[in-house]
Amino acid sequence: MSPMETRVAIQAAFAPLPGQEAQVETVLRRMVGFTRAEPGCRRYDLFRTEAGFLLHEVYDDQAALEAHRAAGYFADYRRDIVPLLAWPITVTALAPLDAAAGNAAVDGVFGG
């Protein structure tokens, strides 16, 4: 199996309660440094959307994603962010078919 076939990609969407946008952004930015330092993390990109925020995450495999979710800072983030949201986090699992990992043009735009 190729590395692309074992990779796990996640998109998580966050809709802050009115007036909580700055707090949600702070909690999400705190996760960026921790998560990007994980050995199995390939991408952890935070975006602003019309509805709030979006995280695009890529991990080497399911075990790397599970290690991320088992980290103490992940539990802290979940505790801190849930009361700031208008509705539950929308998580979508993606199966990469043709992703641009390592593409200099894409990495340059998205900080890879």
Residue pairs with C-beta under 8 A, 6 or more apart in sequence:
3 60
4 96
4 97
4 99
4 101
6 60
6 61
6 62
7 42
7 58
7 59
7 60
7 61
7 96
7 99
7 101
8 58
8 59
8 60
8 61
8 62
8 64
8 65
8 93
9 56
9 57
9 58
9 59
9 93
9 94
9 95
9 96
9 99
10 55
10 56
10 57
10 58
10 59
10 65
10 91
10 92
10 93
10 94
11 54
11 55
11 56
11 57
11 91
11 92
11 94
12 54
12 55
12 57
12 89
12 90
12 91
12 92
13 49
13 51
13 52
13 53
13 54
13 89
13 90
13 91
13 92
14 24
14 28
14 52
14 53
14 54
14 55
14 81
14 85
14 89
15 51
15 52
15 85
15 86
15 87
16 23
16 24
16 52
16 53
16 84
16 85
16 86
17 84
17 85
17 86
18 86
20 84
20 85
21 52
23 84
24 52
24 53
24 81
24 84
24 85
25 48
25 53
27 77
27 80
27 81
27 84
28 46
28 53
28 55
28 77
28 81
29 46
30 73
30 77
31 44
31 55
31 73
31 74
31 77
32 44
32 46
34 71
34 73
35 41
35 44
35 57
35 68
36 44
38 64
38 67
38 68
38 71
39 64
40 59
40 60
40 61
40 63
40 64
40 65
40 67
40 68
41 57
41 58
41 59
41 60
41 64
41 68
42 58
42 59
42 60
42 101
43 56
43 57
43 58
43 101
43 110
43 112
44 55
44 56
44 57
44 58
45 55
45 56
45 57
45 110
45 111
46 53
46 54
46 55
47 53
47 54
47 55
47 56
48 54
57 65
57 68
58 96
58 99
58 101
59 65
59 68
68 74
81 89
82 88
82 89
100 106
101 112
102 112
106 112
